[in-house]
Amino acid sequence: MKNTNLYFYLVKEKPKTLSIKNWSLDDRPREKLLQKGKEVLSDAELVAILIGSGSRNESAVDLSKRILHSVNFSLNDLGKLSVQELMKFKGIGEAKAIAIMAATELGRRRKSEELPDKVKITSSKLAFHVFHPLIGELQHEEFWVAFLNNSNNVLSTSQLSKGGITGTLVDIRLIFKQALSNGATSIILAHNHPSGTLRPSEMDKNLTQKISDAGLSLDIKVLDHLIVTEKTYFSFADEGLL
């Protein structure tokens, strides 16, 4: 006679993913952070702490690994995912998606604050390091200005405008109003190209010339204009366009 109870168990019962709660204390992300420090945690474990839990058939760590795998384990690319894109992963609701976005944005802002005060600009590469944390990874265009003293030390940076994917407007008068209020003797312009192209448009060239001409009457020199992308830059000064 068939043992129906055993038969039902063998047919219906499915293996379940071991919950993080059942892991050893050393392997739980939160406990590992407390006991061993944040540095020992993998990216997936850090994301798992953010989302708190996975789904019925997947732990938070496994879910985090799947999300990271979708962006080739690039934290920069993770920060570009929208709430809607994150919510496509089973186990990620709106609250968890927002938590991930907030954490990546905090990371971006922290990176932008790591620039030392009064950094001296002696090359386009150093100027790139000033602007890249601010605009290098954005999906829309922004126009920024660095204000420098007569020793080429950065006094401050300022966002002049914020636009769409393909362009942004700039008020030239506002640039020099801020330059005068900062006591700047020179400025460096920068804007990003979300498309990744490094070729300046005719509009870019014309705007650069207008700003440079306006600065002459105030004895405020435009030292450079950078087009910034995620990985590199184009320098008007290096290319002889200033």
ABEGO torsion letter per residue (X at the ends): XBBAAAAAAAAABBBBBBBAAABBAAABAAAAAAAAEAAABBAAAAAAAAAGBBBAABBAAAAAAAAAAAAGGBAAAAAABBAAAAAABBGBBAAAAAAAAAAAAAAAAAAAAABBBGBBBABAAAAAAAAAAAAAABABBBBBBBBBBAAGBBABBBBABBBBAAEBBBBAAAAAAAAAAAGBABBBBBBBBAAGBABBBAAAAAAAAAAAAAAAAAGBBBABBBBBBAABBBBAAAAGAX
